Amino acid sequence: MTGRTFILMAVGISVFAILIGSAVFFIAVHGVEQTMTPDVVGKDLISALLELQEKELYPRLQMRSSQEKRGSILEQEPTAGALVKAGRRIRLVVSQGIILNTIEDYRGRSIDEVRAEIQTLFASTDFPLLNIKEPFMAQSSKEPSGTIIEQRPEPGTPVSSAVALEFVVSKGEENATMKVPNFTGLTMEACLEQINKTDVDFAFDSRPAQDGEKSGIVASQTPLPDIETEESTRIKLMLTEPEIQEGETFGIFTYTLPKNPYPIRIEISAITPDGSKLSLLKANFPGGDLSVPYKIPIGSTLILSMLDRELFRKTVF
């Protein structure tokens, strides 16, 4: 081998080594493995971190007050499905739950409205900051029945931990009177609709239609229409049994509810065999013996709810 050949070989090896080294360097710098960002929005923080770890991605956390459950992921950046290099930091916005600084002023508002608002506000959390202590204290007042007239803690009280709200609720004026509505002659459906509008205490009974009477109407009521009586008076309604078609059934749904110092919203609904929902009655009811007529398809399920919470159901045949 001549000296020139040796020099050329040495130079060639050196150039080859440089090329190989450069290729390895650029692969290391520019060829970092790419991965797809997982979808972690809506998941809890621990699950989200584990999924990022599997993809060799790292979180950058931001906290935000939210109605979503504490620790759940609200947002991520980059979004799910984006191709990124392993080792990339993914921004996660994490719910820190609902932050309450002070107690609101609930006086003058309906207790049913406030109860529904608080239930909705903390529906997604296992440890609500506010709950309502029941049963309520009730006293006579010029305010409509069900209106909050006092509360503890006082409005503006700082919130540092879970708080049980205590309310004094109006049960209306002492010995308040009303003019008895006229239900006589109304069909069963029209009578139930009128009860919803007037919020009177009521009780139904039924009997077969007599000579000359129409079926499925209110034949009589006690007290009589237009009489001035106490607001708490129960109006007894006698219904003639309606004509039913093949596949239908008629009856009186009965249930005994606890007595309340003020009327509470109830609903009677029915789920028919084909899955349809029928609303039979929505009314404010003070409690005690409840009786509501129904004419529905055989095999339907009657459901009694109070304040949107199911209390009882039964299937009728």
C-alpha positions, 0 to 999 in steps of 0.5 A: 500500500502506497503512502498516498493510498493509505492517506486516502483511506484514512481520510475516507474513514474519517469522513465516513465516521463524521457522516455516521456521527452527524446522522446519529446526532440529527436523529437524536435531536430531530427524531425524538419519538412522536406520540399522540396526546390522550383525551383526559378531559372529564377524567380525574387527575390521577387517571389523567397523570397515569395516561400522560405517563404512559405516553412519556408526556408531562403535565403543567397544572392550572387550577380553576373554580368550577361546578365540576367535581374537584380534581376533574380535568376541565381542559387540556392543551394540546388537544386530544389526538395531537402528535407531539414529541415525547417529553412534551409538557401538556397543560391541564386545567383542573377543577378545584370545585366550587369556591364559596367565600360567604353565605348568600342572603336567601331571605324572601326566596322560596324554599323550594327554589333555594333547595333546587339551586343548592342541589344543582350547584353541588350535584357533581361533588361528594362533599357539598359546602352547603346543605339544608337542615330539615325539618324547617321551623315554620311560623305564620307570616304575611309572606306567602307560604314557603318563603324563607323569612329567617336564616342561620348563618347570617348573610355574609358569614365567611365559609371555611368548611361545610355549612348546614343552613337553618331556615325559618319558613313562612306558613302563610298568614294565621287563619288566612281565608280563600274563596273555594274554586268551582270544580263541579262539572269539570272533566278529570283532566281539567280538574287536575289542571285547575288544582295545579293552578289554585294550589288547594288541598284536595281529596278525590273519591269516585263512583259510577255515573248515575242516571243523567250524569256524564262519566268522568266529571266532578259530580260534587264538591265539599265545600261548595264553590265560592264559599269563603273558608280557611286556606287550609281547608281540604276540598273533597271531590266526587268523580264519576267513573270515566268510560275506559277503552280496551287496554285502559284502566281507571283508579284512584292513586293513594299515598300518605305523605308527612304533614308539612307546615307549608305545601310542597311541590309533588308530581304524579306521572305514569310510564306507559308500557311503550315507554312514554311518560304522562304527567297526571298532576303537578301541584303544591300539597301540604301532606297527609292522605293523597288521592289522585285519579288516573286513566292510563294504559294497563301495565303503566307504572305510576310514579310519585315524586316530591321536589323532583325526587321519586318517593314511590312507584307501582304498576297498575293492571 
